[in-house]
Amino acid sequence: MPQLDTSTWFIIITTTLPTLYLITQLKLLNMYYHQPPRQKNFYKQTPNNHWQLKWTKIYLPYSQLQ
C-alpha cells in the first residue's frame, strides 16, 4: 500500500488561507450597506400629512348583546 505524500500540504494550506481571505474581502467590498441619514435633526421634522397633526377617533363596532 503506497504512503500518502504530505510534503506539499503545508504550501497548499498556507496559500489557500490568504486566498480565501482575499476572496471574502472582495465580496464584502462589493456589498451595499445602508448608510445612516446625514441630516442632523432627522427625527424633528414636521410631518406634511394633516392626519398626523390632530387626534382622530377610532370607533369600534358595536358589541352584539344577545
LINWO-V51174 format. One record per residue. N is the residue number from 1. RES is the residue in one small letter. SS is DSSP state (helix for helix, strand for strand, loop for the rest). PSI is psi in degrees with one decimal (NA if undefined). D_FIRST is the distance of its C-alpha to the first C-alpha in whole Angstrom. Layout:
n->N res->RES ss->SS psi->PSI d_first->D_FIRST
n->N res->RES ss->SS psi->PSI d_first->D_FIRST
This chain:
n->1 res->m ss->loop psi->125.8 d_first->0
n->2 res->p ss->loop psi->151.8 d_first->4
n->3 res->q ss->loop psi->148.2 d_first->7
n->4 res->l ss->loop psi->129.3 d_first->10
n->5 res->d ss->loop psi->114.2 d_first->13
n->6 res->t ss->loop psi->18.6 d_first->16
n->7 res->s ss->loop psi->-27.7 d_first->18
n->8 res->t ss->loop psi->-2.1 d_first->20
n->9 res->w ss->helix psi->-39.9 d_first->20
n->10 res->f ss->helix psi->-42.2 d_first->23
n->11 res->i ss->helix psi->-41.0 d_first->25
n->12 res->i ss->helix psi->-43.8 d_first->24
n->13 res->i ss->helix psi->-42.0 d_first->26
n->14 res->t ss->helix psi->-22.3 d_first->29
n->15 res->t ss->helix psi->-27.8 d_first->30
n->16 res->t ss->helix psi->-33.2 d_first->29
n->17 res->l ss->helix psi->-49.2 d_first->31
n->18 res->p ss->helix psi->-31.9 d_first->35
n->19 res->t ss->helix psi->-44.1 d_first->34
n->20 res->l ss->helix psi->-38.1 d_first->34
n->21 res->y ss->helix psi->-43.8 d_first->37
n->22 res->l ss->helix psi->-41.4 d_first->39
n->23 res->i ss->helix psi->-43.4 d_first->38
n->24 res->t ss->helix psi->-36.1 d_first->40
n->25 res->q ss->helix psi->-38.9 d_first->43
n->26 res->l ss->helix psi->-35.6 d_first->44
n->27 res->k ss->helix psi->-42.9 d_first->44
n->28 res->l ss->helix psi->-27.7 d_first->46
n->29 res->l ss->helix psi->-30.8 d_first->48
n->30 res->n ss->loop psi->-6.6 d_first->49
n->31 res->m ss->loop psi->149.6 d_first->50
n->32 res->y ss->loop psi->124.2 d_first->53
n->33 res->y ss->loop psi->147.6 d_first->55
n->34 res->h ss->loop psi->129.4 d_first->58
n->35 res->q ss->loop psi->140.7 d_first->60
n->36 res->p ss->loop psi->154.6 d_first->63
n->37 res->p ss->loop psi->145.5 d_first->67
n->38 res->r ss->loop psi->-13.0 d_first->69
n->39 res->q ss->loop psi->135.3 d_first->72
n->40 res->k ss->loop psi->-48.1 d_first->73
n->41 res->n ss->loop psi->63.5 d_first->75
n->42 res->f ss->loop psi->-38.1 d_first->73
n->43 res->y ss->loop psi->-6.5 d_first->74
n->44 res->k ss->loop psi->12.0 d_first->78
n->45 res->q ss->loop psi->145.6 d_first->78
n->46 res->t ss->loop psi->136.4 d_first->81
n->47 res->p ss->loop psi->148.5 d_first->80
n->48 res->n ss->loop psi->-11.7 d_first->82
n->49 res->n ss->loop psi->127.2 d_first->82
n->50 res->h ss->helix psi->-16.8 d_first->85
n->51 res->w ss->helix psi->-23.0 d_first->84
n->52 res->q ss->helix psi->-10.7 d_first->82
n->53 res->l ss->loop psi->-13.2 d_first->85
n->54 res->k ss->loop psi->161.8 d_first->87
n->55 res->w ss->loop psi->143.0 d_first->86
n->56 res->t ss->loop psi->147.8 d_first->86
n->57 res->k ss->loop psi->139.3 d_first->87
n->58 res->i ss->loop psi->118.2 d_first->84
n->59 res->y ss->loop psi->127.5 d_first->86
n->60 res->l ss->loop psi->152.2 d_first->84
n->61 res->p ss->loop psi->151.4 d_first->85
n->62 res->y ss->loop psi->137.4 d_first->87
n->63 res->s ss->loop psi->138.0 d_first->86
n->64 res->q ss->loop psi->110.6 d_first->87
n->65 res->l ss->loop psi->114.5 d_first->89
n->66 res->q ss->loop psi->NA d_first->90
